[in-house]
Amino acid sequence: MTSIVARISMGMAGAGVAAVLTAPIAQADYSRGSCLVVENNRATAVEVTVKNKPYTGKSWVIDRYTDSVLSIGGRKIVNSDGGWRIVAPQGQWRFDRDMYDGRGCNGTWIYRVS
């Protein structure tokens, strides 16, 4: 499985190319306290590892053709530093300010793997 390290916080949105690297950054002044959803549009499961503290090294396996809000013990994980850094197959980022808003998230970053 080809992996990249993707980072989203202050700047411009994007995703990396082949090997392990840091993707361009995304600007969103509403990104602090945002949740993380992974959309797996592949025919196989994918593994996503979060690099942000306090979740450093935590991994999730997202089943094929599944959207999953990342959580621990039933609580959605939220970023505290305004960005998300993950190791995952190559994908694309987008922000939805209304997804899970008022339910523990200040908007949601969605990472789509296809």
Phi, psi and omega in degrees: 000124177287131182240155172223161169258123181250141179229137177225127175195250184260119179146234182238150182278152176170179177222156183284179178260210188306267191311198179270121180202172179263128181284160173305162189260154180248139179271131174194107182289354177253018186275340177296134181080014180275155178270176181229123176244138174248126175258111178261106179258022179263163178278359178231159177293152176234151177254136179236128177243129181268137180256350180287143171286144003269017185262007185313123177087351178289137182235150176230141172256121182258119181301160180299144178050047183228144169256133184221126172276126184286132183212161176230125179059033179083359178252129179299140175280142179230147179276148178249347184252010178083006181212163174239134173237123182224158169250122185198166172300158181305139181199192182233147178258148166208159182243136176237105184292340183264339182294121180063011178297134181082358178239044178094000182232142172262068187082178184218131170272133181244126178249117185256123177252126180222000000 
